[in-house]
Amino acid sequence: MRPSSIPVFIQTPGVVCALGSGVEDIREHLFSGQSVGMYANNTLFPCQSLMSGHVETPLPELLSCPLAQQTRNNRLLLAAFRQIEKNTRQAMSGIPRHRIATILGTSTSGVEESESAVRHYLSNNAFPESFHYSQQELGSPSRFLAEYLGVSGPTYTVATACTSSGKAMITGARLLAADMCDLAIVGGVDTLTRFTVGGFSALNAISAARCLPFSRHRSGTNIGEAATIFLLTKNAGRENGKEIRLAGWGESSDAYHISAPDPAGAGAKRAIEEALHRANCSPEDIGYINLHGTATIYNDAMESRVISSLFPRALVSSTKPLTGHTLAAAAALEAAFVWITLTDAQQRLPPHLWDNSPDPDNPSLHFANISMRSVSPLAFGLSVSFAFGGNNIALILQKT
């Protein structure tokens, strides 16, 4: 675990989620705790009305693309990417196309189109003309974006459930550090589907109302959709006169249980400590932590133990009540919230929306509220994500 000798810089992200579209739109909704895309309906789970995080932004059409790429997942991805397309193409100038990597995370890909196609088949004994079996391939998002840009560097999609897009960011940083590329387009995208909502419901992990991470009254998470795209470079980009680096990252795998985390959080702690070491900073340097915070019993118990032991004084929040759990897109989305926090001129912090009723069985944490500001300028922010199968990641962003 040696700190990387090559700094990895993070440019302004492209973001679309239940909070809105674009950094500045999301900035205002994030810090005010207002999310127009969080509402209940029964379209995803006909048996019950469930709170979910919906993207309300109009999405671009893909009618000129091959049928295999025409999915809502790719439309959502393109909506986020177009926010940074100008900067990306400028950064691409003079770089050979085979030196530009495209690494994304997803878990849904074209599942929505597959669901619709199967329903059509059951009614008509034939698939609709709008369906192509390749729409559901997990590799579709990265291949679509690489072809859209005309680049041929390392191109693949990571699918490690809720850490996928964070793993994609780490992969891009590793490729840059290994001099296997000069530019890395990274992030993740997932869309709302009946398949994922039904799956989490079968695990009794869904809350019909807005989720309450770390509350004694929590009853499960909300599912959401989002796309977040970062441009990772070896050259600095400046925001409010400052540079933002992906200073540290850590990864581990517990293999403890297919869906439950290791109660002791040994793997989660190991990933965080690796990120701290790589960033060459101490726990006291971390000014804000975006928690995984799913509002499920096992995750909240494990996470509160780990965070309280390593960061007894840090200000923290879970932003899932504002976006829903965006699954494979969650790690990149929440890293974007850390990026937005570090670049906020007013030093605001993402609020932890809940009922202020902590679970007495779990260690206490210092949750940020809507009116809270950072007492001193933030230099480091941490985002953590934990996934099925015991996959853990930690990302540390630094403002220099």
Helices and strands as residue ranges (DSSP letters): E 9-10, E 14-17, E 20-21, H 23-32, E 38-41, E 50-53, G 67-69, H 72-81, H 85-92, G 97-99, E 100-105, H 111-124, G 133-136, H 140-149, E 155-158, G 161-163, H 164-177, E 183-190, H 194-202, E 223-224, E 226-233, E 238-239, E 242-253, H 266-279, G 283-285, E 286-290, H 297-310, E 315-317, H 320-323, G 327-329, H 330-342, E 366-367, E 380-387, G 388-390, E 391-399
